Amino acid sequence: MSWKNYFSFNRRVNRREYFRVFFLLSLFFNNISPITMSLKGILLLTICIVFSIVGICFTVQRFHDLERPSVYLLFLLIPFVNLYLTIILLFRKGTDGPNRYGKDPLDFNIEWKVTFTVFELLVSYFRSIQFTWLLVPCINMSKDSFFS
């Protein structure tokens, strides 16, 4: 995913991607007090503004996946309604197929399937090399050569 998508209102986000960003932003904003000791004023303010904009953009994109307009973002300011909407945003499946806000984020075309398959093969290959790399020195070592 391109970094430009973090600041876009013109796409749809599935539950998994929204949950990942929601979780990371929640971790940041819940643990902001230790960060404030190491960062000074304007830098912290800039980081908070950027992360807030990312959170707003992803929330609008998630509303678009549920085929709701971005005006629903204002309902998050109402107490108890915001809890209900947060549960909806995190757990309700988006509309199947394309809607007026874009194509289905769960709809992978054949290029992505091939890309993921090649990636999985490369990861499994490098994992096997990594474990082989770790085991080869241990196989050739005896107890005496290790302690000497």
N, C-alpha and C positions, 0 to 999 in steps of 0.2 A: 504494500500500500504506500502510495506516495505521501510525502509530508503535507502536500497541498490539500489532501483529503481531510486533514485534521481541521482545516479552517473553511470548509465548504458546507453550504446548505443544500447543494444540488445533488445529493445522492441518498442512498438508503443504507442503513447499518443493521446487521442481524443481531440477535440476542447475545451471542458469544462475544462479538467484537465490542458491543456496547458495555457488556458486563466487565470485560477486561479493562476498558478505559475508565468506567465508573469505579472499579476497584482501585486502580492506580491513583486516580484523582482523590478518592476518599482517603487512601493511605497518606497522600501528600498533605491534604488539608487537615487531617486529624493529627498529624505529627509535625505541624508547622512550628510549634514553639521551640523544639530543639534546633530547627533550621534557622530561626530568627537570631539565635545567638552567634551563628557563624556568618550570616549574611547581613549586610547593612542596607538600610532604608530603601533606596530607589531600586536596587537590584531585586530585593524581595518583592517590592510592589510590582515590578515588571513581570517577575515569574508568576505571581498570583494572578495578574491580569491575563497573561497568556494562557495559563491553565484554566482560568474561568471561561475564556473565549472557546477553548477546545471543548470544555464540558458543555457549553451552550450549543455549539455546533453539533456535537455528537447526539445531544438530546433531541435537537430538531431533526437530525437524520433518522433517529430511531422513531420519532413521531411519523416521519414520512414513510418508514417501513410499515407502520401500522395504518397507513393511509389517513393520517390526521394532519391538519395544517399546523404550521409553526406557531400559530396563535395559542395553541394548547400549552405552550411554554409558560404563559402567564398564569395558568391554573396551578403551576407548581409553587406559586407564592401564597396560595390559600392553605392554611393549616388543615390537616387531616386529608384534604383532597390531594396534597402533595404525596402523602404516604401511599394512598391508593394508586396514584399515577406512577409512582416509582416502582411499585410491585408490578403494574401492568408493563412498564417499560422493560423491566428486567426479565419477566417470565412469559409474556404472551408472544406467541409466534406471529411473525409479520404476515402480510398478505402474500399468497402464493402467486407467482408470476409477476409480470410487470404491472405497475400501477401508474398513476399520473405523475409520480415523483421519480420514476426511473425503473430500471430492471431489478429483478429479484436478486438480492445479494447472495442467496444460496444457490443460484443458478450458475453452475460452472460450465463453461464451454469446453470443447475438446482440448484446446491449447492449454488451459489450466490443468486439466487432468493429466496431460502428458508431462507438464512441468512438475507437478507434484510427484508423479511416478518417478521421474528422473531424479528429483531431489531426494526422495526416499531411498532410491538405490544408491546414490552417492553417500548419504548419511550412513547407511548400513555398511557400505564398503569401507568408509573411513573408520567406523567403529571397529570393524574386524581388524583393520590395520593397527589401530590404537591398542587393542588388547593383545595382538600378536607382538607389537613393539614392547609392551610391558612384560610379556611372558618370556621372550627370547633370552634376555639377560639372566633371568632366574633359572632357566633350564640348564644353562651352561655353568652355573656356579655351584660349587660344592660348599659344604660347611666350613672346610678349612680355608678355602680361598676367600670366603666372605669375611672371616674374622682376622685374617692376616694382613 
